[in-house]
Amino acid sequence: MEKTRIKHIIEWQSDKENPFGPGSYQYPESAQAGRSTGVTLVDKLFLDRGNVISTPQNQPKITDKFNAHVFWLDKEPYKKGERIKLKCATQEVVCEIEKIERVIDSSTLKVLTEDADEIRNREVADVIVKTSQPIIIENFNDTPELGRFVFERGDTCAGGIITEV
């Protein structure tokens, strides 16, 4: 984690919002989600896709392990220990489900198995995920944008929400 200060916030405006024509911008005091925003920093640091900016008082959680609810969409079941791609916001990392605590039938909400070895099509599972490197995440209830993710095996095969970091 690197520390710096923001020198300027720059916000580009769409043609509809912009009375001065395309390509103009302004320097607001703050930024918000859903806006085309850039920043210049006091220090010469490069911000990469997936980086998260925060205040020192409200730092995001960085971890390689978390609990989640997963809904399995793929016809091929997930077998415990299989390595799979996880995408959370703009971050991508390889991971595995370290523990499948319980599997639930999505139609009846009946618990099918405790301490399972696989998750099948249309099953919901409470799992512990272990990533190959630390990522920035939050509990879904606190910050939905950093609290939801998908698993991919070429195509999306499952979706999930983070329940505990």
Buried (B, 14 or more C-beta within 10 A) or exposed (E): EEEEEEEEBBBBBEEEEBEEEEEEBEEEEEBEEEEEBEEEBEEEEEEEEBEBEEEEEEEBBEBBEBBBBBBBBBEEBBEBEBEBBBBBBEBEBEBBBEBBBBBBEEEEEEEBBEEBEBBBBEBBBBBBBBBEEEBBBBBBEEBEEBBBBBBBBEEEBBBBBBBEB
